[in-house]
Amino acid sequence: MQHNLATREDDISWKTAVGGEDQEILAGLMADPMYLSSKFFYDEVGSKLFEEITRLDEYYVSRTEKSILEANAGEIMSGADHASVVELGSGDCSKISILLSALGQETLKTVTYVPFDVSMSAIEDSGCRLREKFGSVEISAVVADFMDHIHLVSQHEKRVFCFFGSTIGNQDRGHAVRFLENLGKLMRSGERLLLGLDMVKDRNILEKAYNDTEGITARFNKNILEVTNHTIGTDFDTEEFEHRAFFHEEKQRIEMHLVARKDVTITSPFFDGTLGIQKGDSIHTENSHKFTTDHIDEMASLSGLSVRNAYADNNDWFTLVDYVK
Ligand code: AVJ
């Protein structure tokens, strides 16, 4: 499913490839153990909750990455005239704004911003805000899952791929490497990838970031059941599930789960019969892998890219890697 939407009055050009979410959600609930892909967190409510998370004291991730971008934007964006800045998982536009702010007015006019996200409404919001700040920048959006549809950016030249937020950590190591391999193959010589990576650190710091005292992360986690209800007509009651997040030392990742507080029976027009969930059963909703400097080099060699530069904060909690083909 792929088509170009007519140019809208806000002057963003669009490409879309969406569909199949219902089958994906269904497959996860039928699996043992049950899982739901973390990409389903980000409906309108979930995206708002995630923005709240990024402002929490405990959630150092976004703040730290932004401080790295701010400190190094000039160097990162040198030579970015006539570039297409492709942002994978564009969510909100705050990080790309930091980079574009480092460009002069004349250079800005030569740059195209290509937000690539499953959520058209998220792109519209961030596109509007970006237009307010940088009137002249051209925007060419792609609405699709970039894990499957990265080739949709083939018409653009001199691309700077931006994959911020350590979102690549949501993938299993194998998937992440395969994705980077594909991206590396599609990149032309001289093109770059700015990859934001949350580093392995003291487990208390990590676990606090995913178990905030205000319970925003718990609401964010439970919202995936609302998304499931809307998508396949299930009747999950979020009250019947508990948020659980912990650091898995061996796998070097935060895992998030929803654990049933009691036996529940779920119905859906997509099921034959019902789905029984027992007290203590969990639905695995997210992996957030953390990285080491070894991973940074390994990802380069496996994807055919070179590390041009790596920027970190003073605590080495987060790294922004500048890979080049
Ligand atoms: C946006 C996927 C990087 O894994 O830290 C925040 C999402 N989940 N709190 C992360 C998230 C729980 C976030 N990523």
Residues whose N, C-alpha, C, O or C-beta is under 5 A from the ligand:
A	BS01	AVJ	G165 S166 T167 N170 S288
